[in-house]
């Protein structure tokens, strides 16, 4: 008897099971059905039933075996049972969800033939449904070792939902659980290439989830590089910065390409360490012998006011704070700070610095003695500007205004060349106007107001002029945006020297900035009139 006639004969038992000796109760409540079958056929055709029908497992009443399968729907079990009896599987007009449920059931019944047939059917006939539901499908089939075919299809062919934060996280959970390296690599490449908005806005959270996992080295390097380009908005100014793990903060502070003034690195580090101290301060009074490996995973809602005044600290507080901050000290470029910055921001923490290290710093700032233990290579990436008015940090803010961005994601190539300094040229207006009118398209004007920390100025170019204020009484950093009208004398002969002739003016609606040499007026100041201490004019090269 050939195989075809054999299956035809067996199929008759499927259609007419009067001499059954097995009852299989499938489903629950309204979706419930009893199936009648033959133990000999089930045992011969299905590895699962071969074991299940043994005396140790099966429940037998009056020579009838009883099985309960509440986790499978009657519609799905019908395909399982028909395949066992007939060797055929017709999935025409079946929904993708039913077919996936059949795949799960086939795996449970150890029917590898059905598993293979269902995978081929989904790939060849239900590709659109897979694309729409692939996260759910991948989450389902990832549990099964014999479903590699559909796993590979999804990870290689289906376009991942990179604009969906929850979708990517679901995929990463699956990829991590099963160690699907190909899928992990694919996700990393897509995120780096496309930079979806949710990802760019959530870099540090993403980094925390994958930190020190070698499978994610590509995306870790990308995130670290991106944050180092503009670390203040992307890292240090984040609300959850004080709660970051010690190793993450340390890894950033070690970087030579962290684009930030060194005094700000120190201030942010003190802020972070203070939060760690707040969470552990109670332990100081209980146990003075503190473990050097301080846990940096703390509650973000700690009350920092408890220890914000360093003048109130005792020996226990300094001891604990020193242990928290000690591993960071070798990577702070203290010699890149000014004397003013060192005096006001570092010297109050003398007790937390190693004694010899601190003495070397004092010698450097007092007599410029450069000891090897304190001299580190300056960080690279800060914009170079030869200004007596602003710092490199302010130059970066100005470039952001020029480019119209809030965060840098690419390294900058801007250069500033000083072509006029008022005190050097004795406030000579002819030199000022000559440089202002030169053919170079972009200029930067800086004005230091006398007896004040306020700096005002303007950017002049053909496509976008604006004026701004640093340290304003109204706002710390403030600028009037594009579409500003910028006016200055057309010819030197038009300028009649007097205390009130106009050197340059910016106008935008009711706001204005006017410079008259030694004095001027600006609407964005509380006191509009000001006296000039210094003026600088730069050519800007992008």
C-alpha positions as CSV (number, residue, x, y, z in Angstrom):
1,X,0.0,0.0,0.0
2,X,1.5,3.3,-1.1
3,X,1.6,6.4,1.2
4,X,-1.4,8.1,-0.6
5,X,-3.7,5.1,0.0
6,X,-2.4,4.8,3.6
7,X,-3.3,8.5,4.4
8,X,-6.7,8.1,2.7
9,X,-7.4,5.1,4.9
10,X,-6.3,6.9,8.1
11,X,-8.3,10.0,7.2
12,X,-11.5,7.9,7.3
13,X,-10.9,7.5,11.1
14,X,-10.7,11.3,11.3
15,X,-14.1,11.7,9.6
16,X,-15.7,8.9,11.5
17,X,-14.3,8.3,15.0
18,X,-17.1,6.1,16.4
19,X,-14.5,3.6,17.9
20,X,-12.5,6.4,19.6
21,X,-10.7,5.8,22.9
22,X,-9.4,9.4,23.4
23,X,-11.4,12.6,24.3
24,X,-9.5,15.9,24.1
25,X,-11.3,18.8,25.7
26,X,-10.1,22.0,23.9
27,X,-10.7,25.7,24.7
28,X,-12.6,27.5,27.5
29,X,-16.3,28.4,28.1
30,X,-18.0,29.7,24.9
31,X,-15.1,28.6,22.7
32,X,-15.0,25.0,23.9
33,X,-15.2,21.7,22.0
34,X,-14.5,18.0,22.6
35,X,-12.5,16.1,20.0
36,X,-12.6,12.3,19.7
37,X,-9.6,10.4,18.5
38,X,-7.7,7.1,18.5
39,X,-4.7,6.6,20.8
40,X,-2.8,4.3,18.3
41,X,-2.9,7.0,15.6
42,X,-2.0,9.8,17.9
43,X,0.9,8.0,19.4
44,X,2.2,6.9,16.0
45,X,1.9,10.3,14.3
46,X,2.6,12.8,17.1
47,X,5.7,12.7,19.5
48,X,3.7,14.7,22.1
49,X,0.9,12.1,22.3
50,X,3.4,9.3,22.3
51,X,4.5,10.4,25.7
52,X,1.2,11.9,26.9
53,X,-0.7,8.6,26.4
54,X,1.7,6.7,28.7
55,X,0.3,5.3,31.9
56,X,2.3,7.8,34.0
57,X,0.7,10.9,32.4
58,X,-2.7,10.1,30.8
59,X,-6.0,10.1,32.8
60,X,-8.0,7.1,31.9
61,X,-11.7,6.5,32.8
62,X,-13.5,3.3,31.6
63,X,-10.8,2.7,28.9
64,X,-11.1,6.3,27.6
65,X,-8.1,8.7,27.8
66,X,-9.0,12.3,28.7
67,X,-6.9,15.3,27.9
68,X,-7.6,19.0,28.6
69,X,-6.0,21.7,26.4
70,X,-7.6,25.0,27.6
71,X,-4.8,27.1,26.1
72,X,-5.6,26.1,22.5
73,X,-8.7,27.2,20.5
74,X,-10.9,24.5,18.9
75,X,-10.3,26.1,15.4
76,X,-6.5,25.7,15.8
77,X,-6.7,22.2,17.3
78,X,-8.8,21.1,14.3
79,X,-5.8,21.8,12.0
80,X,-3.5,19.9,14.4
81,X,-5.7,16.8,14.5
82,X,-6.5,16.8,10.8
83,X,-2.8,17.0,10.0
84,X,-2.1,14.0,12.4
85,X,-4.7,11.9,10.6
86,X,-4.3,13.1,7.0
87,X,-0.8,14.7,6.7
88,X,-2.5,17.7,4.9
89,X,-2.6,21.4,6.0
90,X,-4.8,23.9,4.1
91,X,-4.5,27.4,5.5
92,X,-6.6,29.1,2.8
93,X,-8.7,32.0,4.1
94,X,-7.2,31.7,7.6
95,X,-6.2,34.9,9.4
96,X,-2.6,35.6,10.3
97,X,-3.5,35.5,13.9
98,X,-5.0,32.0,13.6
99,X,-1.9,30.8,11.6
100,X,0.4,32.2,14.3
101,X,-1.6,30.4,17.0
102,X,-1.3,27.2,15.0
103,X,2.5,27.7,14.9
104,X,2.5,28.0,18.8
105,X,0.3,24.9,19.1
106,X,2.4,22.9,16.6
107,X,5.5,23.6,18.7
108,X,3.8,22.4,21.8
109,X,2.7,19.2,20.1
110,X,6.3,18.8,18.8
111,X,5.0,18.7,15.2
112,X,8.1,20.2,13.4
113,X,6.5,19.5,10.0
114,X,3.6,21.9,10.7
115,X,6.1,24.5,12.2
116,X,8.1,24.5,8.9
117,X,4.9,24.6,6.8
118,X,3.5,27.5,8.8
119,X,6.7,29.5,8.6
120,X,6.8,29.1,4.8
121,X,3.2,30.1,4.5
122,X,3.6,33.3,6.6
123,X,6.7,34.3,4.6
124,X,5.3,33.6,1.2
125,X,1.6,34.3,1.6
126,X,1.3,36.6,4.6
127,X,4.2,39.0,4.2
128,X,2.0,42.1,4.5
129,X,0.5,40.9,7.7
130,X,4.0,40.1,9.0
131,X,5.1,43.6,8.3
132,X,2.1,45.1,10.2
133,X,2.5,42.7,13.2
134,X,6.1,41.7,13.2
135,X,6.9,42.8,16.7
136,X,4.1,40.6,18.1
137,X,5.2,37.8,15.8
138,X,8.9,38.1,16.7
139,X,8.0,38.2,20.4
140,X,5.9,35.0,19.9
141,X,8.3,32.9,17.8
142,X,11.4,34.0,19.7
143,X,10.5,31.5,22.4
144,X,10.9,28.6,19.9
145,X,14.2,27.2,18.8
146,X,12.8,25.7,15.6
147,X,11.4,29.0,14.3
148,X,14.7,30.4,13.1
149,X,13.4,30.8,9.6
150,X,10.8,33.4,10.4
151,X,13.1,35.0,13.0
152,X,15.7,35.6,10.3
153,X,13.1,36.8,7.8
154,X,11.9,39.5,10.2
155,X,15.3,40.7,11.3
156,X,16.6,40.9,7.7
157,X,13.7,41.9,5.6
158,X,11.1,43.8,7.7
159,X,11.7,47.5,8.1
160,X,12.0,48.3,11.8
161,X,9.8,51.0,13.4
162,X,12.6,53.3,14.3
163,X,10.1,56.2,14.9
164,X,8.4,54.2,17.6
165,X,10.2,54.3,21.0
166,X,8.1,51.5,22.5
167,X,8.5,49.4,19.3
168,X,12.3,49.6,19.4
169,X,12.4,48.9,23.1
170,X,10.2,45.8,22.6
171,X,12.5,44.6,19.9
172,X,15.6,45.1,22.0
173,X,14.0,43.2,24.9
174,X,13.5,40.2,22.5
175,X,16.9,40.6,21.0
176,X,18.6,40.7,24.4
177,X,16.7,37.8,25.7
178,X,17.6,35.6,22.8
179,X,21.0,37.2,22.1
180,X,20.0,37.9,18.5
181,X,23.2,39.7,17.5
182,X,22.0,40.3,13.9
183,X,18.9,42.1,15.1
184,X,20.8,44.1,17.7
185,X,23.3,45.2,15.0
186,X,20.5,46.1,12.6
187,X,18.7,48.3,15.2
188,X,22.0,50.1,16.0
189,X,22.7,50.8,12.3
190,X,19.2,52.2,11.7
191,X,19.2,54.4,14.8
192,X,22.6,55.8,13.9
193,X,21.7,56.4,10.2
194,X,18.2,57.9,10.7
195,X,18.5,59.5,14.2
196,X,14.7,59.5,15.0
197,X,13.6,62.4,17.2
198,X,12.7,60.3,20.2
199,X,16.2,58.8,20.2
200,X,18.0,62.1,19.9
201,X,16.0,63.5,22.8
202,X,16.6,60.4,24.9
203,X,20.3,59.6,24.3
204,X,21.4,59.3,28.0
205,X,18.4,57.1,29.0
206,X,19.2,54.8,26.0
207,X,22.9,54.8,27.0
208,X,22.0,53.8,30.6
209,X,20.0,50.8,29.4
210,X,22.9,49.4,27.3
211,X,25.9,50.7,29.1
212,X,29.0,48.4,29.1
213,X,27.1,45.8,27.0
214,X,29.6,44.9,24.3
215,X,26.8,43.9,21.9
216,X,25.9,47.6,21.7
217,X,29.3,49.1,21.2
218,X,28.3,50.8,17.9
219,X,25.5,52.7,19.5
220,X,27.4,53.4,22.7
221,X,30.2,55.0,20.8
222,X,27.8,57.0,18.7
223,X,25.9,58.3,21.8
224,X,29.1,59.1,23.6
225,X,30.5,61.0,20.6
226,X,27.3,62.9,20.1
227,X,26.9,63.9,23.7
228,X,30.6,65.0,23.9
229,X,29.9,67.5,21.1
230,X,27.4,69.4,23.2
231,X,27.4,67.9,26.7
232,X,25.6,70.5,28.7
233,X,22.1,70.2,27.2
234,X,22.5,66.5,26.4
235,X,24.0,65.4,29.7
236,X,24.9,67.8,32.5
237,X,21.7,69.9,32.5
238,X,19.4,66.9,32.4
239,X,17.1,66.6,35.4
240,X,18.3,63.0,36.0
241,X,22.0,63.8,35.7
242,X,22.5,63.5,39.5
243,X,21.1,59.9,39.4
244,X,23.5,58.6,36.7
245,X,25.8,55.7,37.6
246,X,29.3,56.6,38.6
247,X,30.9,54.7,35.7
248,X,28.8,56.6,33.1
249,X,29.8,60.0,34.6
250,X,33.4,58.9,34.9
251,X,33.5,57.7,31.3
252,X,32.4,61.1,30.1
253,X,34.8,63.1,32.3
254,X,37.7,61.0,31.0
255,X,37.0,62.0,27.4
256,X,39.5,64.4,25.8
257,X,36.8,65.5,23.3
258,X,34.2,66.6,25.9
259,X,33.4,70.1,24.6
260,X,33.0,72.2,27.8
261,X,34.9,74.6,29.9
262,X,36.8,72.8,32.6
263,X,35.4,74.8,35.5
264,X,31.9,73.7,34.4
265,X,33.1,70.1,34.4
266,X,34.1,70.6,38.0
267,X,30.9,72.3,39.0
268,X,28.7,69.6,37.4
269,X,30.8,66.9,39.1
270,X,30.3,68.6,42.5
271,X,26.6,68.7,41.8
272,X,26.5,65.0,41.0
273,X,28.7,64.1,43.9
274,X,26.6,66.2,46.3
275,X,23.5,64.2,45.2
276,X,25.4,60.9,46.0
277,X,26.3,62.4,49.4
278,X,22.7,63.3,50.1
279,X,21.6,59.7,49.6
280,X,24.4,58.3,51.8
281,X,24.7,61.0,54.5
282,X,22.6,59.0,56.9
283,X,25.1,56.2,56.7
284,X,27.9,58.4,57.9
285,X,26.4,58.8,61.3
286,X,25.8,55.0,61.5
287,X,29.0,53.8,60.2
288,X,32.1,56.0,59.9
289,X,34.1,53.2,58.1
290,X,32.7,53.8,54.6
291,X,33.3,51.4,51.8
292,X,35.4,53.1,49.1
293,X,33.2,51.7,46.3
294,X,30.3,54.2,46.8
295,X,27.1,53.3,45.2
296,X,26.1,56.0,42.7
297,X,22.5,54.7,42.0
298,X,20.5,57.1,44.1
299,X,17.1,58.6,44.4
300,X,16.7,61.6,42.1
301,X,14.4,63.3,44.7
302,X,17.1,63.6,47.4
303,X,17.1,66.9,49.3
304,X,20.3,68.6,48.2
305,X,19.7,71.5,50.6
306,X,20.9,69.3,53.4
307,X,24.5,69.7,52.5
308,X,24.6,72.5,49.9
309,X,26.6,74.8,52.3
310,X,30.1,73.3,52.4
311,X,31.0,75.7,55.3
312,X,28.8,73.6,57.5
313,X,30.4,70.3,56.8
314,X,32.3,68.3,59.4
315,X,35.0,65.6,59.0
316,X,32.5,62.9,58.3
317,X,30.9,64.9,55.4
318,X,34.3,65.6,53.9
319,X,35.4,62.0,54.3
320,X,32.4,60.7,52.5
321,X,32.5,63.3,49.8
322,X,36.2,62.6,49.1
323,X,35.5,58.9,48.6
324,X,32.7,59.7,46.2
325,X,34.8,62.2,44.1
326,X,38.3,60.7,44.5
327,X,38.3,58.6,41.3
328,X,37.4,61.6,39.2
329,X,40.2,63.9,40.3
330,X,42.9,62.6,38.0
331,X,40.8,63.4,35.0
332,X,39.9,67.1,35.8
333,X,42.0,69.6,33.9
334,X,42.4,72.0,36.8
335,X,45.2,73.9,35.0
336,X,42.7,74.9,32.2
337,X,40.8,77.0,34.8
338,X,41.5,80.7,35.5
339,X,42.8,81.8,38.9
340,X,39.4,83.3,39.5
341,X,37.6,80.0,38.7
342,X,40.1,78.0,40.8
343,X,39.8,80.3,43.8
344,X,36.0,80.4,43.9
345,X,35.0,76.9,42.8
346,X,37.9,74.6,43.7
347,X,39.6,75.9,46.8
348,X,36.6,75.5,49.0
349,X,37.0,71.7,48.4
350,X,40.6,71.6,49.5
351,X,39.9,68.9,52.0
352,X,38.6,66.5,49.3
353,X,41.7,66.8,47.1
354,X,44.9,64.8,47.8
355,X,47.3,66.9,49.8
356,X,50.3,66.8,47.4
357,X,48.0,67.3,44.4
358,X,46.5,70.4,46.0
359,X,49.9,71.9,46.8
360,X,50.9,71.4,43.2
361,X,47.8,73.2,42.0
362,X,48.5,76.1,44.4
363,X,52.1,76.3,43.0
364,X,50.8,76.4,39.5
365,X,48.3,79.2,40.1
366,X,50.7,81.3,42.2
367,X,54.0,81.0,40.4
368,X,53.1,79.0,37.2
369,X,55.0,75.9,38.4
370,X,54.0,73.1,36.2
371,X,54.2,69.8,38.0
372,X,53.7,66.6,36.1
373,X,51.0,65.3,38.4
374,X,48.6,68.1,37.5
375,X,49.3,68.8,33.9
376,X,46.9,67.2,31.5
377,X,46.3,67.6,27.8
378,X,43.5,70.3,27.3
379,X,40.2,69.0,26.0
380,X,39.7,69.5,22.3
381,X,36.6,70.6,20.5
382,X,36.0,74.0,22.1
383,X,35.7,76.9,19.7
384,X,38.9,79.0,19.7
385,X,38.2,82.7,20.0
386,X,40.8,85.4,20.9
387,X,38.5,87.6,23.0
388,X,38.9,89.5,26.2
389,X,35.1,89.8,26.5
390,X,33.6,86.3,26.1
391,X,34.8,82.7,26.7
392,X,34.8,79.8,24.3
393,X,31.6,78.6,26.0
394,X,29.8,81.9,24.9
395,X,31.2,81.4,21.4
396,X,29.5,78.1,21.1
397,X,26.2,79.6,22.1
398,X,26.6,82.3,19.5
399,X,27.3,79.6,16.8
400,X,24.1,77.9,17.9
401,X,22.2,81.1,17.3
402,X,23.9,81.5,13.9
403,X,23.0,78.0,12.9
404,X,19.5,78.1,14.5
405,X,19.9,75.0,16.6
406,X,19.6,74.2,20.3
407,X,22.0,71.2,20.3
408,X,25.0,70.4,18.2
409,X,25.1,66.9,16.7
410,X,28.1,67.4,14.5
411,X,31.6,68.8,15.2
412,X,32.1,72.4,14.5
413,X,34.6,74.1,12.1
414,X,33.8,77.8,13.0
415,X,36.7,80.2,13.4
416,X,36.7,83.7,14.8
417,X,39.4,86.3,13.8
418,X,39.6,89.5,15.8
419,X,40.0,92.5,13.4
420,X,39.2,95.3,15.9
421,X,39.6,95.9,19.6
422,X,38.6,99.3,20.8
423,X,41.2,99.7,23.5
424,X,43.9,98.7,21.1
425,X,42.8,101.2,18.5
426,X,41.8,103.9,21.0
427,X,38.2,103.6,20.1
428,X,39.0,104.7,16.5
429,X,35.8,104.6,14.5
430,X,37.5,104.6,11.1
431,X,39.2,101.3,11.6
432,X,35.9,99.9,13.0
433,X,33.9,101.0,10.0
434,X,36.5,99.8,7.5
435,X,36.5,96.3,9.0
436,X,32.7,96.4,9.2
437,X,32.4,97.1,5.5
438,X,35.0,94.6,4.4
439,X,33.9,91.9,1.9
440,X,33.8,89.1,4.4
441,X,30.2,88.2,4.8
442,X,29.9,87.4,8.5
443,X,30.9,89.6,11.4
444,X,30.6,89.3,15.2
445,X,30.3,92.4,17.4
446,X,31.0,92.1,21.1
447,X,30.4,95.0,23.6
448,X,31.5,94.8,27.3
449,X,29.5,97.2,29.4
450,X,31.5,99.1,32.0
451,X,31.2,98.2,35.7
452,X,29.0,95.2,34.8
453,X,29.1,91.5,33.9
454,X,26.8,92.2,31.0
455,X,27.9,91.6,27.4
456,X,25.9,92.6,24.4
457,X,26.6,92.3,20.7
458,X,25.3,91.3,17.3
459,X,26.0,89.0,14.4
460,X,26.0,90.6,11.0
461,X,25.7,88.6,7.8
462,X,23.7,88.7,4.5
463,X,21.2,86.0,5.4
464,X,20.7,86.3,9.2
465,X,21.6,89.1,11.5
466,X,20.7,89.2,15.2
467,X,21.7,90.9,18.4
468,X,22.1,89.3,21.9
469,X,22.9,89.8,25.5
470,X,24.9,87.6,28.0
471,X,24.2,88.1,31.7
472,X,21.2,90.3,31.1
473,X,19.1,91.4,34.1
474,X,16.1,89.9,32.2
475,X,17.6,86.7,30.9
476,X,21.0,85.0,31.4
477,X,21.5,84.4,27.6
478,X,19.1,86.2,25.3
479,X,19.1,86.9,21.6
480,X,16.8,88.7,19.2
481,X,16.3,86.3,16.2
482,X,16.7,86.6,12.5
483,X,15.2,89.4,10.3
484,X,17.0,92.0,12.3
485,X,17.8,95.2,10.3
486,X,21.5,96.2,10.7
487,X,22.6,99.7,9.8
488,X,26.0,101.5,9.8
489,X,27.4,104.5,7.8
490,X,27.8,103.8,4.1
491,X,31.0,106.0,3.7
492,X,33.5,107.1,6.3
493,X,33.0,110.7,5.1
494,X,29.4,110.5,6.2
495,X,30.5,110.1,9.8
496,X,31.1,113.4,11.6
497,X,33.1,112.7,14.8
498,X,31.0,113.5,17.9
499,X,30.0,111.8,21.1
500,X,26.6,110.9,19.5
501,X,27.3,109.7,16.0
502,X,26.1,106.2,15.3
503,X,28.6,103.4,14.7
504,X,26.2,100.6,14.2
505,X,22.5,99.8,15.0
506,X,20.3,96.7,15.1
507,X,16.5,96.9,14.9
508,X,13.8,94.3,15.3
509,X,10.3,95.6,16.0
510,X,10.4,97.6,19.2
511,X,13.8,96.1,20.2
512,X,17.1,97.8,19.3
513,X,20.8,98.0,20.0
514,X,22.6,101.2,19.1
515,X,26.4,101.8,19.5
516,X,27.8,105.4,19.6
517,X,31.4,104.6,20.4
518,X,32.0,105.0,24.1
519,X,28.3,104.6,24.9
520,X,25.1,103.2,23.6
521,X,21.6,102.0,24.3
522,X,19.8,98.7,24.1
523,X,16.2,97.9,24.7
524,X,16.8,94.4,26.2
525,X,18.6,95.9,29.2
526,X,16.6,97.2,32.2
527,X,18.6,100.4,32.0
528,X,18.7,101.0,28.3
529,X,21.7,103.3,28.3
530,X,25.2,102.0,28.9
531,X,28.9,103.0,28.9
532,X,31.3,100.9,26.9
533,X,34.4,99.3,28.5
534,X,35.5,97.3,25.4
535,X,34.4,96.6,21.8
536,X,35.6,93.7,19.7
537,X,34.8,92.9,16.1
538,X,35.5,89.4,14.6
539,X,35.3,87.9,11.1
540,X,33.5,84.6,11.3
541,X,34.6,81.7,9.1
542,X,32.3,78.6,8.9
